[in-house]
Amino acid sequence: MIGVIVKTAREVEELDEDWIPSAFSASELSGAFEKVIGFVPTAEEFCYEEGDVLIYFTIDDLATPRAITFNCTMAGGQVEIVKSITSLLGAKIYDSEAGAFVSAEDV
């Protein structure tokens, strides 16, 4: 799955053409990653790999993050990591395959 973690209360069809996601605080983002994967990202693009878990992350801006793109197979440990980060950030996941937002509970 290629997905994007963003803060929104709206559905895709409710978004304006020029919609910009709400920013996460840098400390909120750092705290979520540290709690879930054990470290704070220092680069906007990185790969998390441990055992059978492999997730590629791209954070759009470490100073003022608005979106976190991830690429992985949504199975096993990958699901739990993505769900946990999303939940801690109070965000939703945009599923590029479905073309819709899904909550962490629905992944």
PDB file as gemmi writes it, atoms N, CA and C in Angstrom:
CRYST1    1.000    1.000    1.000  90.00  90.00  90.00 P 1                      
ATOM      1  N   MET A   1       0.843  -1.180   0.000  1.00  0.00           N  
ATOM      2  CA  MET A   1       0.000   0.000   0.000  1.00  0.00           C  
ATOM      3  C   MET A   1       0.883   1.236   0.000  1.00  0.00           C  
ATOM      4  N   ILE A   2       0.486   2.200  -0.778  1.00  0.00           N  
ATOM      5  CA  ILE A   2       1.075   3.521  -0.667  1.00  0.00           C  
ATOM      6  C   ILE A   2       0.001   4.369  -0.012  1.00  0.00           C  
ATOM      7  N   GLY A   3       0.317   4.907   1.153  1.00  0.00           N  
ATOM      8  CA  GLY A   3      -0.656   5.683   1.901  1.00  0.00           C  
ATOM      9  C   GLY A   3      -0.044   6.964   2.408  1.00  0.00           C  
ATOM     10  N   VAL A   4      -0.912   7.862   2.844  1.00  0.00           N  
ATOM     11  CA  VAL A   4      -0.480   9.144   3.387  1.00  0.00           C  
ATOM     12  C   VAL A   4      -1.218   9.369   4.696  1.00  0.00           C  
ATOM     13  N   ILE A   5      -0.475   9.671   5.743  1.00  0.00           N  
ATOM     14  CA  ILE A   5      -1.057   9.970   7.053  1.00  0.00           C  
ATOM     15  C   ILE A   5      -1.196  11.483   7.157  1.00  0.00           C  
ATOM     16  N   VAL A   6      -2.442  11.961   7.357  1.00  0.00           N  
ATOM     17  CA  VAL A   6      -2.726  13.392   7.482  1.00  0.00           C  
ATOM     18  C   VAL A   6      -3.800  13.617   8.533  1.00  0.00           C  
ATOM     19  N   LYS A   7      -3.863  14.853   9.036  1.00  0.00           N  
ATOM     20  CA  LYS A   7      -4.939  15.239   9.943  1.00  0.00           C  
ATOM     21  C   LYS A   7      -6.066  15.841   9.118  1.00  0.00           C  
ATOM     22  N   THR A   8      -7.250  15.268   9.236  1.00  0.00           N  
ATOM     23  CA  THR A   8      -8.440  15.818   8.602  1.00  0.00           C  
ATOM     24  C   THR A   8      -9.677  15.205   9.231  1.00  0.00           C  
ATOM     25  N   ALA A   9     -10.730  15.998   9.291  1.00  0.00           N  
ATOM     26  CA  ALA A   9     -12.015  15.486   9.754  1.00  0.00           C  
ATOM     27  C   ALA A   9     -12.937  15.255   8.566  1.00  0.00           C  
ATOM     28  N   ARG A  10     -12.485  15.652   7.380  1.00  0.00           N  
ATOM     29  CA  ARG A  10     -13.298  15.556   6.176  1.00  0.00           C  
ATOM     30  C   ARG A  10     -13.007  14.282   5.389  1.00  0.00           C  
ATOM     31  N   GLU A  11     -13.890  14.007   4.448  1.00  0.00           N  
ATOM     32  CA  GLU A  11     -13.689  12.924   3.498  1.00  0.00           C  
ATOM     33  C   GLU A  11     -13.126  13.518   2.216  1.00  0.00           C  
ATOM     34  N   VAL A  12     -12.570  12.690   1.355  1.00  0.00           N  
ATOM     35  CA  VAL A  12     -11.919  13.153   0.137  1.00  0.00           C  
ATOM     36  C   VAL A  12     -12.837  14.045  -0.693  1.00  0.00           C  
ATOM     37  N   GLU A  13     -14.073  13.630  -0.879  1.00  0.00           N  
ATOM     38  CA  GLU A  13     -14.989  14.397  -1.719  1.00  0.00           C  
ATOM     39  C   GLU A  13     -15.365  15.752  -1.120  1.00  0.00           C  
ATOM     40  N   GLU A  14     -15.087  15.990   0.156  1.00  0.00           N  
ATOM     41  CA  GLU A  14     -15.390  17.261   0.816  1.00  0.00           C  
ATOM     42  C   GLU A  14     -14.230  18.253   0.753  1.00  0.00           C  
ATOM     43  N   LEU A  15     -13.084  17.830   0.265  1.00  0.00           N  
ATOM     44  CA  LEU A  15     -11.907  18.685   0.255  1.00  0.00           C  
ATOM     45  C   LEU A  15     -11.911  19.628  -0.938  1.00  0.00           C  
ATOM     46  N   ASP A  16     -11.493  20.873  -0.694  1.00  0.00           N  
ATOM     47  CA  ASP A  16     -11.339  21.846  -1.766  1.00  0.00           C  
ATOM     48  C   ASP A  16     -10.113  21.499  -2.596  1.00  0.00           C  
ATOM     49  N   GLU A  17     -10.051  22.054  -3.790  1.00  0.00           N  
ATOM     50  CA  GLU A  17      -8.900  21.827  -4.665  1.00  0.00           C  
ATOM     51  C   GLU A  17      -7.594  22.267  -4.031  1.00  0.00           C  
ATOM     52  N   ASP A  18      -7.647  23.339  -3.254  1.00  0.00           N  
ATOM     53  CA  ASP A  18      -6.431  23.901  -2.660  1.00  0.00           C  
ATOM     54  C   ASP A  18      -6.258  23.516  -1.183  1.00  0.00           C  
ATOM     55  N   TRP A  19      -6.908  22.428  -0.765  1.00  0.00           N  
ATOM     56  CA  TRP A  19      -6.818  21.959   0.620  1.00  0.00           C  
ATOM     57  C   TRP A  19      -5.379  21.612   0.984  1.00  0.00           C  
ATOM     58  N   ILE A  20      -4.998  22.029   2.177  1.00  0.00           N  
ATOM     59  CA  ILE A  20      -3.679  21.696   2.718  1.00  0.00           C  
ATOM     60  C   ILE A  20      -3.927  21.051   4.082  1.00  0.00           C  
ATOM     61  N   PRO A  21      -3.328  19.895   4.342  1.00  0.00           N  
ATOM     62  CA  PRO A  21      -3.544  19.233   5.640  1.00  0.00           C  
ATOM     63  C   PRO A  21      -3.050  20.088   6.803  1.00  0.00           C  
ATOM     64  N   SER A  22      -3.670  19.919   7.948  1.00  0.00           N  
ATOM     65  CA  SER A  22      -3.207  20.578   9.167  1.00  0.00           C  
ATOM     66  C   SER A  22      -1.830  20.037   9.521  1.00  0.00           C  
ATOM     67  N   ALA A  23      -1.002  20.889  10.075  1.00  0.00           N  
ATOM     68  CA  ALA A  23       0.356  20.473  10.442  1.00  0.00           C  
ATOM     69  C   ALA A  23       0.338  19.697  11.757  1.00  0.00           C  
ATOM     70  N   PHE A  24       1.228  18.730  11.842  1.00  0.00           N  
ATOM     71  CA  PHE A  24       1.517  18.063  13.113  1.00  0.00           C  
ATOM     72  C   PHE A  24       2.587  18.909  13.784  1.00  0.00           C  
ATOM     73  N   SER A  25       2.609  18.943  15.090  1.00  0.00           N  
ATOM     74  CA  SER A  25       3.740  19.611  15.729  1.00  0.00           C  
ATOM     75  C   SER A  25       4.951  18.684  15.596  1.00  0.00           C  
ATOM     76  N   ALA A  26       6.117  19.278  15.468  1.00  0.00           N  
ATOM     77  CA  ALA A  26       7.338  18.481  15.317  1.00  0.00           C  
ATOM     78  C   ALA A  26       7.529  17.574  16.527  1.00  0.00           C  
ATOM     79  N   SER A  27       7.204  18.070  17.720  1.00  0.00           N  
ATOM     80  CA  SER A  27       7.370  17.247  18.920  1.00  0.00           C  
ATOM     81  C   SER A  27       6.362  16.102  18.956  1.00  0.00           C  
ATOM     82  N   GLU A  28       5.150  16.361  18.486  1.00  0.00           N  
ATOM     83  CA  GLU A  28       4.116  15.324  18.401  1.00  0.00           C  
ATOM     84  C   GLU A  28       4.573  14.212  17.445  1.00  0.00           C  
ATOM     85  N   LEU A  29       5.094  14.606  16.303  1.00  0.00           N  
ATOM     86  CA  LEU A  29       5.576  13.652  15.318  1.00  0.00           C  
ATOM     87  C   LEU A  29       6.745  12.843  15.870  1.00  0.00           C  
ATOM     88  N   SER A  30       7.701  13.541  16.452  1.00  0.00           N  
ATOM     89  CA  SER A  30       8.871  12.864  17.024  1.00  0.00           C  
ATOM     90  C   SER A  30       8.467  11.881  18.103  1.00  0.00           C  
ATOM     91  N   GLY A  31       7.547  12.302  18.975  1.00  0.00           N  
ATOM     92  CA  GLY A  31       7.083  11.436  20.053  1.00  0.00           C  
ATOM     93  C   GLY A  31       6.399  10.182  19.549  1.00  0.00           C  
ATOM     94  N   ALA A  32       5.584  10.329  18.508  1.00  0.00           N  
ATOM     95  CA  ALA A  32       4.879   9.175  17.945  1.00  0.00           C  
ATOM     96  C   ALA A  32       5.866   8.172  17.361  1.00  0.00           C  
ATOM     97  N   PHE A  33       6.830   8.655  16.572  1.00  0.00           N  
ATOM     98  CA  PHE A  33       7.806   7.740  15.985  1.00  0.00           C  
ATOM     99  C   PHE A  33       8.687   7.095  17.053  1.00  0.00           C  
ATOM    100  N   GLU A  34       9.108   7.885  18.028  1.00  0.00           N  
ATOM    101  CA  GLU A  34       9.960   7.310  19.079  1.00  0.00           C  
ATOM    102  C   GLU A  34       9.219   6.231  19.855  1.00  0.00           C  
ATOM    103  N   LYS A  35       7.956   6.476  20.164  1.00  0.00           N  
ATOM    104  CA  LYS A  35       7.176   5.499  20.925  1.00  0.00           C  
ATOM    105  C   LYS A  35       6.937   4.220  20.123  1.00  0.00           C  
ATOM    106  N   VAL A  36       6.681   4.359  18.826  1.00  0.00           N  
ATOM    107  CA  VAL A  36       6.290   3.208  18.017  1.00  0.00           C  
ATOM    108  C   VAL A  36       7.485   2.451  17.440  1.00  0.00           C  
ATOM    109  N   ILE A  37       8.467   3.167  16.887  1.00  0.00           N  
ATOM    110  CA  ILE A  37       9.585   2.457  16.249  1.00  0.00           C  
ATOM    111  C   ILE A  37      10.906   2.612  16.996  1.00  0.00           C  
ATOM    112  N   GLY A  38      10.898   3.416  18.073  1.00  0.00           N  
ATOM    113  CA  GLY A  38      12.076   3.486  18.935  1.00  0.00           C  
ATOM    114  C   GLY A  38      13.103   4.536  18.587  1.00  0.00           C  
ATOM    115  N   PHE A  39      12.822   5.386  17.579  1.00  0.00           N  
ATOM    116  CA  PHE A  39      13.744   6.480  17.281  1.00  0.00           C  
ATOM    117  C   PHE A  39      13.007   7.623  16.608  1.00  0.00           C  
ATOM    118  N   VAL A  40      13.639   8.803  16.667  1.00  0.00           N  
ATOM    119  CA  VAL A  40      13.088  10.000  16.041  1.00  0.00           C  
ATOM    120  C   VAL A  40      13.742  10.159  14.667  1.00  0.00           C  
ATOM    121  N   PRO A  41      12.952  10.286  13.604  1.00  0.00           N  
ATOM    122  CA  PRO A  41      13.538  10.458  12.273  1.00  0.00           C  
ATOM    123  C   PRO A  41      14.368  11.739  12.189  1.00  0.00           C  
ATOM    124  N   THR A  42      15.533  11.634  11.559  1.00  0.00           N  
ATOM    125  CA  THR A  42      16.386  12.807  11.361  1.00  0.00           C  
ATOM    126  C   THR A  42      16.473  13.181   9.891  1.00  0.00           C  
ATOM    127  N   ALA A  43      15.848  12.388   9.041  1.00  0.00           N  
ATOM    128  CA  ALA A  43      15.807  12.661   7.612  1.00  0.00           C  
ATOM    129  C   ALA A  43      14.359  12.569   7.152  1.00  0.00           C  
ATOM    130  N   GLU A  44      14.021  13.307   6.111  1.00  0.00           N  
ATOM    131  CA  GLU A  44      12.650  13.292   5.623  1.00  0.00           C  
ATOM    132  C   GLU A  44      12.283  11.965   4.970  1.00  0.00           C  
ATOM    133  N   GLU A  45      13.256  11.267   4.425  1.00  0.00           N  
ATOM    134  CA  GLU A  45      13.016   9.957   3.831  1.00  0.00           C  
ATOM    135  C   GLU A  45      13.859   8.921   4.561  1.00  0.00           C  
ATOM    136  N   PHE A  46      13.218   7.847   4.978  1.00  0.00           N  
ATOM    137  CA  PHE A  46      13.952   6.774   5.640  1.00  0.00           C  
ATOM    138  C   PHE A  46      13.195   5.467   5.529  1.00  0.00           C  
ATOM    139  N   CYS A  47      13.916   4.403   5.731  1.00  0.00           N  
ATOM    140  CA  CYS A  47      13.349   3.063   5.688  1.00  0.00           C  
ATOM    141  C   CYS A  47      13.439   2.477   7.094  1.00  0.00           C  
ATOM    142  N   TYR A  48      12.318   1.942   7.581  1.00  0.00           N  
ATOM    143  CA  TYR A  48      12.318   1.241   8.856  1.00  0.00           C  
ATOM    144  C   TYR A  48      12.276  -0.247   8.541  1.00  0.00           C  
ATOM    145  N   GLU A  49      13.278  -0.955   9.025  1.00  0.00           N  
ATOM    146  CA  GLU A  49      13.347  -2.395   8.789  1.00  0.00           C  
ATOM    147  C   GLU A  49      13.764  -3.088  10.076  1.00  0.00           C  
ATOM    148  N   GLU A  50      12.932  -4.023  10.490  1.00  0.00           N  
ATOM    149  CA  GLU A  50      13.247  -4.834  11.666  1.00  0.00           C  
ATOM    150  C   GLU A  50      12.528  -6.163  11.523  1.00  0.00           C  
ATOM    151  N   GLY A  51      13.290  -7.250  11.471  1.00  0.00           N  
ATOM    152  CA  GLY A  51      12.691  -8.571  11.269  1.00  0.00           C  
ATOM    153  C   GLY A  51      11.957  -8.624   9.944  1.00  0.00           C  
ATOM    154  N   ASP A  52      10.671  -8.995   9.997  1.00  0.00           N  
ATOM    155  CA  ASP A  52       9.851  -9.080   8.794  1.00  0.00           C  
ATOM    156  C   ASP A  52       9.187  -7.749   8.411  1.00  0.00           C  
ATOM    157  N   VAL A  53       9.449  -6.710   9.189  1.00  0.00           N  
ATOM    158  CA  VAL A  53       8.811  -5.409   8.962  1.00  0.00           C  
ATOM    159  C   VAL A  53       9.691  -4.546   8.068  1.00  0.00           C  
ATOM    160  N   LEU A  54       9.086  -4.008   7.009  1.00  0.00           N  
ATOM    161  CA  LEU A  54       9.785  -3.110   6.095  1.00  0.00           C  
ATOM    162  C   LEU A  54       8.809  -2.033   5.655  1.00  0.00           C  
ATOM    163  N   ILE A  55       9.091  -0.778   6.043  1.00  0.00           N  
ATOM    164  CA  ILE A  55       8.232   0.349   5.686  1.00  0.00           C  
ATOM    165  C   ILE A  55       9.122   1.502   5.229  1.00  0.00           C  
ATOM    166  N   TYR A  56       8.791   2.071   4.082  1.00  0.00           N  
ATOM    167  CA  TYR A  56       9.469   3.269   3.598  1.00  0.00           C  
ATOM    168  C   TYR A  56       8.612   4.476   3.979  1.00  0.00           C  
ATOM    169  N   PHE A  57       9.214   5.439   4.655  1.00  0.00           N  
ATOM    170  CA  PHE A  57       8.514   6.643   5.078  1.00  0.00           C  
ATOM    171  C   PHE A  57       9.094   7.870   4.390  1.00  0.00           C  
ATOM    172  N   THR A  58       8.233   8.834   4.090  1.00  0.00           N  
ATOM    173  CA  THR A  58       8.654  10.155   3.646  1.00  0.00           C  
ATOM    174  C   THR A  58       7.827  11.167   4.425  1.00  0.00           C  
ATOM    175  N   ILE A  59       8.502  12.010   5.174  1.00  0.00           N  
ATOM    176  CA  ILE A  59       7.846  13.085   5.921  1.00  0.00           C  
ATOM    177  C   ILE A  59       8.043  14.347   5.088  1.00  0.00           C  
ATOM    178  N   ASP A  60       6.975  15.073   4.813  1.00  0.00           N  
ATOM    179  CA  ASP A  60       7.086  16.180   3.864  1.00  0.00           C  
ATOM    180  C   ASP A  60       7.966  17.323   4.353  1.00  0.00           C  
ATOM    181  N   ASP A  61       8.102  17.505   5.658  1.00  0.00           N  
ATOM    182  CA  ASP A  61       8.929  18.586   6.197  1.00  0.00           C  
ATOM    183  C   ASP A  61       9.116  18.310   7.685  1.00  0.00           C  
ATOM    184  N   LEU A  62      10.339  18.096   8.113  1.00  0.00           N  
ATOM    185  CA  LEU A  62      10.560  17.768   9.529  1.00  0.00           C  
ATOM    186  C   LEU A  62      10.238  18.937  10.458  1.00  0.00           C  
ATOM    187  N   ALA A  63      10.375  20.177   9.980  1.00  0.00           N  
ATOM    188  CA  ALA A  63      10.109  21.341  10.827  1.00  0.00           C  
ATOM    189  C   ALA A  63       8.609  21.601  10.976  1.00  0.00           C  
ATOM    190  N   THR A  64       7.855  21.470   9.899  1.00  0.00           N  
ATOM    191  CA  THR A  64       6.413  21.672   9.914  1.00  0.00           C  
ATOM    192  C   THR A  64       5.744  20.550   9.125  1.00  0.00           C  
ATOM    193  N   PRO A  65       5.702  19.357   9.694  1.00  0.00           N  
ATOM    194  CA  PRO A  65       5.161  18.206   8.956  1.00  0.00           C  
ATOM    195  C   PRO A  65       3.648  18.278   8.780  1.00  0.00           C  
ATOM    196  N   ARG A  66       3.199  18.042   7.553  1.00  0.00           N  
ATOM    197  CA  ARG A  66       1.767  18.019   7.249  1.00  0.00           C  
ATOM    198  C   ARG A  66       1.312  16.650   6.754  1.00  0.00           C  
ATOM    199  N   ALA A  67       2.261  15.864   6.255  1.00  0.00           N  
ATOM    200  CA  ALA A  67       1.904  14.562   5.698  1.00  0.00           C  
ATOM    201  C   ALA A  67       3.072  13.594   5.839  1.00  0.00           C  
ATOM    202  N   ILE A  68       2.728  12.349   6.071  1.00  0.00           N  
ATOM    203  CA  ILE A  68       3.714  11.275   6.150  1.00  0.00           C  
ATOM    204  C   ILE A  68       3.285  10.216   5.139  1.00  0.00           C  
ATOM    205  N   THR A  69       4.081  10.043   4.118  1.00  0.00           N  
ATOM    206  CA  THR A  69       3.793   9.027   3.119  1.00  0.00           C  
ATOM    207  C   THR A  69       4.494   7.741   3.538  1.00  0.00           C  
ATOM    208  N   PHE A  70       3.818   6.628   3.361  1.00  0.00           N  
ATOM    209  CA  PHE A  70       4.436   5.338   3.667  1.00  0.00           C  
ATOM    210  C   PHE A  70       4.164   4.367   2.535  1.00  0.00           C  
ATOM    211  N   ASN A  71       5.058   3.429   2.383  1.00  0.00           N  
ATOM    212  CA  ASN A  71       4.946   2.408   1.352  1.00  0.00           C  
ATOM    213  C   ASN A  71       5.323   1.087   1.985  1.00  0.00           C  
ATOM    214  N   CYS A  72       4.366   0.152   2.014  1.00  0.00           N  
ATOM    215  CA  CYS A  72       4.625  -1.164   2.601  1.00  0.00           C  
ATOM    216  C   CYS A  72       3.496  -2.111   2.248  1.00  0.00           C  
ATOM    217  N   THR A  73       3.702  -3.362   2.537  1.00  0.00           N  
ATOM    218  CA  THR A  73       2.639  -4.352   2.464  1.00  0.00           C  
ATOM    219  C   THR A  73       1.875  -4.250   3.771  1.00  0.00           C  
ATOM    220  N   MET A  74       0.578  -4.073   3.706  1.00  0.00           N  
ATOM    221  CA  MET A  74      -0.211  -3.913   4.926  1.00  0.00           C  
ATOM    222  C   MET A  74      -0.574  -5.274   5.499  1.00  0.00           C  
ATOM    223  N   ALA A  75       0.398  -5.856   6.174  1.00  0.00           N  
ATOM    224  CA  ALA A  75       0.209  -7.143   6.833  1.00  0.00           C  
ATOM    225  C   ALA A  75       1.107  -7.179   8.058  1.00  0.00           C  
ATOM    226  N   GLY A  76       0.729  -7.966   9.026  1.00  0.00           N  
ATOM    227  CA  GLY A  76       1.565  -8.198  10.202  1.00  0.00           C  
ATOM    228  C   GLY A  76       1.997  -6.936  10.923  1.00  0.00           C  
ATOM    229  N   GLY A  77       3.295  -6.859  11.185  1.00  0.00           N  
ATOM    230  CA  GLY A  77       3.864  -5.755  11.947  1.00  0.00           C  
ATOM    231  C   GLY A  77       3.718  -4.403  11.283  1.00  0.00           C  
ATOM    232  N   GLN A  78       3.698  -4.377   9.947  1.00  0.00           N  
ATOM    233  CA  GLN A  78       3.537  -3.106   9.236  1.00  0.00           C  
ATOM    234  C   GLN A  78       2.214  -2.444   9.616  1.00  0.00           C  
ATOM    235  N   VAL A  79       1.145  -3.234   9.658  1.00  0.00           N  
ATOM    236  CA  VAL A  79      -0.178  -2.704   9.998  1.00  0.00           C  
ATOM    237  C   VAL A  79      -0.155  -2.078  11.380  1.00  0.00           C  
ATOM    238  N   GLU A  80       0.413  -2.778  12.347  1.00  0.00           N  
ATOM    239  CA  GLU A  80       0.433  -2.269  13.723  1.00  0.00           C  
ATOM    240  C   GLU A  80       1.232  -0.985  13.840  1.00  0.00           C  
ATOM    241  N   ILE A  81       2.338  -0.890  13.144  1.00  0.00           N  
ATOM    242  CA  ILE A  81       3.158   0.323  13.196  1.00  0.00           C  
ATOM    243  C   ILE A  81       2.416   1.504  12.587  1.00  0.00           C  
ATOM    244  N   VAL A  82       1.865   1.320  11.399  1.00  0.00           N  
ATOM    245  CA  VAL A  82       1.135   2.401  10.735  1.00  0.00           C  
ATOM    246  C   VAL A  82      -0.080   2.810  11.563  1.00  0.00           C  
ATOM    247  N   LYS A  83      -0.835   1.842  12.071  1.00  0.00           N  
ATOM    248  CA  LYS A  83      -2.001   2.143  12.900  1.00  0.00           C  
ATOM    249  C   LYS A  83      -1.605   2.907  14.162  1.00  0.00           C  
ATOM    250  N   SER A  84      -0.535   2.499  14.806  1.00  0.00           N  
ATOM    251  CA  SER A  84      -0.107   3.148  16.047  1.00  0.00           C  
ATOM    252  C   SER A  84       0.330   4.584  15.811  1.00  0.00           C  
ATOM    253  N   ILE A  85       1.134   4.809  14.784  1.00  0.00           N  
ATOM    254  CA  ILE A  85       1.583   6.175  14.483  1.00  0.00           C  
ATOM    255  C   ILE A  85       0.376   7.053  14.148  1.00  0.00           C  
ATOM    256  N   THR A  86      -0.525   6.548  13.323  1.00  0.00           N  
ATOM    257  CA  THR A  86      -1.716   7.300  12.930  1.00  0.00           C  
ATOM    258  C   THR A  86      -2.570   7.635  14.140  1.00  0.00           C  
ATOM    259  N   SER A  87      -2.774   6.665  14.992  1.00  0.00           N  
ATOM    260  CA  SER A  87      -3.593   6.873  16.185  1.00  0.00           C  
ATOM    261  C   SER A  87      -2.969   7.899  17.127  1.00  0.00           C  
ATOM    262  N   LEU A  88      -1.678   7.785  17.372  1.00  0.00           N  
ATOM    263  CA  LEU A  88      -0.997   8.741  18.256  1.00  0.00           C  
ATOM    264  C   LEU A  88      -1.050  10.166  17.715  1.00  0.00           C  
ATOM    265  N   LEU A  89      -1.093  10.314  16.412  1.00  0.00           N  
ATOM    266  CA  LEU A  89      -1.146  11.643  15.793  1.00  0.00           C  
ATOM    267  C   LEU A  89      -2.581  12.144  15.618  1.00  0.00           C  
ATOM    268  N   GLY A  90      -3.572  11.316  15.955  1.00  0.00           N  
ATOM    269  CA  GLY A  90      -4.966  11.709  15.779  1.00  0.00           C  
ATOM    270  C   GLY A  90      -5.288  11.974  14.318  1.00  0.00           C  
ATOM    271  N   ALA A  91      -4.777  11.129  13.444  1.00  0.00           N  
ATOM    272  CA  ALA A  91      -4.850  11.361  12.008  1.00  0.00           C  
ATOM    273  C   ALA A  91      -5.637  10.270  11.301  1.00  0.00           C  
ATOM    274  N   LYS A  92      -5.682  10.389   9.982  1.00  0.00           N  
ATOM    275  CA  LYS A  92      -6.297   9.388   9.117  1.00  0.00           C  
ATOM    276  C   LYS A  92      -5.274   8.964   8.075  1.00  0.00           C  
ATOM    277  N   ILE A  93      -5.564   7.854   7.457  1.00  0.00           N  
ATOM    278  CA  ILE A  93      -4.723   7.342   6.383  1.00  0.00           C  
ATOM    279  C   ILE A  93      -5.474   7.517   5.071  1.00  0.00           C  
ATOM    280  N   TYR A  94      -4.807   8.140   4.097  1.00  0.00           N  
ATOM    281  CA  TYR A  94      -5.357   8.182   2.741  1.00  0.00           C  
ATOM    282  C   TYR A  94      -4.821   6.958   2.030  1.00  0.00           C  
ATOM    283  N   ASP A  95      -5.707   6.082   1.625  1.00  0.00           N  
ATOM    284  CA  ASP A  95      -5.346   4.865   0.908  1.00  0.00           C  
ATOM    285  C   ASP A  95      -5.368   5.186  -0.580  1.00  0.00           C  
ATOM    286  N   SER A  96      -4.204   5.228  -1.206  1.00  0.00           N  
ATOM    287  CA  SER A  96      -4.121   5.613  -2.615  1.00  0.00           C  
ATOM    288  C   SER A  96      -4.814   4.603  -3.532  1.00  0.00           C  
ATOM    289  N   GLU A  97      -4.874   3.358  -3.126  1.00  0.00           N  
ATOM    290  CA  GLU A  97      -5.535   2.343  -3.953  1.00  0.00           C  
ATOM    291  C   GLU A  97      -7.060   2.510  -3.920  1.00  0.00           C  
ATOM    292  N   ALA A  98      -7.594   2.822  -2.741  1.00  0.00           N  
ATOM    293  CA  ALA A  98      -9.035   2.987  -2.596  1.00  0.00           C  
ATOM    294  C   ALA A  98      -9.491   4.405  -2.961  1.00  0.00           C  
ATOM    295  N   GLY A  99      -8.549   5.370  -2.921  1.00  0.00           N  
ATOM    296  CA  GLY A  99      -8.903   6.761  -3.204  1.00  0.00           C  
ATOM    297  C   GLY A  99      -9.769   7.380  -2.131  1.00  0.00           C  
ATOM    298  N   ALA A 100      -9.543   6.939  -0.870  1.00  0.00           N  
ATOM    299  CA  ALA A 100     -10.372   7.411   0.241  1.00  0.00           C  
ATOM    300  C   ALA A 100      -9.564   7.414   1.525  1.00  0.00           C  
ATOM    301  N   PHE A 101     -10.048   8.200   2.481  1.00  0.00           N  
ATOM    302  CA  PHE A 101      -9.451   8.182   3.812  1.00  0.00           C  
ATOM    303  C   PHE A 101     -10.007   6.997   4.583  1.00  0.00           C  
ATOM    304  N   VAL A 102      -9.139   6.371   5.361  1.00  0.00           N  
ATOM    305  CA  VAL A 102      -9.553   5.297   6.257  1.00  0.00           C  
ATOM    306  C   VAL A 102      -8.991   5.618   7.635  1.00  0.00           C  
ATOM    307  N   SER A 103      -9.712   5.276   8.665  1.00  0.00           N  
ATOM    308  CA  SER A 103      -9.198   5.496  10.011  1.00  0.00           C  
ATOM    309  C   SER A 103      -8.239   4.353  10.344  1.00  0.00           C  
ATOM    310  N   ALA A 104      -7.410   4.555  11.344  1.00  0.00           N  
ATOM    311  CA  ALA A 104      -6.435   3.528  11.744  1.00  0.00           C  
ATOM    312  C   ALA A 104      -7.137   2.221  12.092  1.00  0.00           C  
ATOM    313  N   GLU A 105      -8.341   2.301  12.634  1.00  0.00           N  
ATOM    314  CA  GLU A 105      -9.069   1.098  13.029  1.00  0.00           C  
ATOM    315  C   GLU A 105      -9.534   0.282  11.816  1.00  0.00           C  
ATOM    316  N   ASP A 106      -9.663   0.950  10.669  1.00  0.00           N  
ATOM    317  CA  ASP A 106     -10.191   0.288   9.480  1.00  0.00           C  
ATOM    318  C   ASP A 106      -9.117  -0.349   8.602  1.00  0.00           C  
ATOM    319  N   VAL A 107      -7.858  -0.163   8.959  1.00  0.00           N  
ATOM    320  CA  VAL A 107      -6.758  -0.707   8.135  1.00  0.00           C  
ATOM    321  C   VAL A 107      -6.601  -2.173   8.410  1.00  0.00           C  
TER     322      VAL A 107                                                      
END                                                                             
